[in-house]
Amino acid sequence: MKIPILGRAVDERFLNHRLRSSSTAGIVGALVGVALFEYRFYAKHIWSWDLLAVVGTIVAVKMGMMAWYLITD
């Protein structure tokens, strides 16, 4: 399916690749946040509330959207 407004450059393959890359980037970002939190906690004995909040937000949004899509699909 071609999207009429955006022309030939954007089709459903492009949208699928964008979806996959965004999901992968979110997961990698969460893993980097967890790794940095654990490094600061175990190596430097610093409790980073900001990193914990960011990782918690990523996990909450991911799980919330998975539940929403499960219920509405």
N, C-alpha and C positions, 0 to 999 in steps of 0.2 A: 504494500500500500504506500503510495506516495502522498505526502502532505502538500496540498496545493499552494499554500502560502509560502512555504520554505523552499520549494523547488526540488530539484533532483539530488541536492546534497544531503538532505535529511530524509531518511526512510525508516522503516521499522527496525532494520538492522542497526542503524545509528542509535536509535532510542534504546534498543536492547543493550548495546555496548555501553552507553552512558549509564544505564541502570546498574549493570554489573560493575563498572569501574567505580561508581559512587559507593556501592555496597562494600567493595573490597577496600576502598580508601577509608571508610568508616571503621571497619573491623581492624585494619592495620593501625589507624589512629588510636583506637581503644587499647590495643595491645601495647603500643608504645607508651601510652599514658600509664597503664598498669606497670609496665617494666620500670618506668621512671619513678613511679610512686614507691615500688618495692625497693629500688636502689636507694632512694632517699631515706626510706624507713629502716632498712637493714644495715646499710653502710654508714650513713650519717646520723642515724637515730633522730630523724626529723619527720614529724607527722604532717604531710602536705594536704591540708584540707582542700585547697584549690584543685589539685590533681584528682583527689578522690571525688570531688563534685563533678568534674568534667567527665571522668570515666563512668560515674553513676548516671549522669545524664545520658550519655551515649547508650548505655545498657538499657535504661528505662525507655528511651525512645524506640530502640530496636525491638524490645519485647512488646511494647505497646502497639507498635505498628504491625508486628507479626500477629498479635491477638486480633487487632482490628480487621486485618485482611482475612484471617481465618473465619471470623464471625460474618463478615459482609460478602464473602466470595461464595 
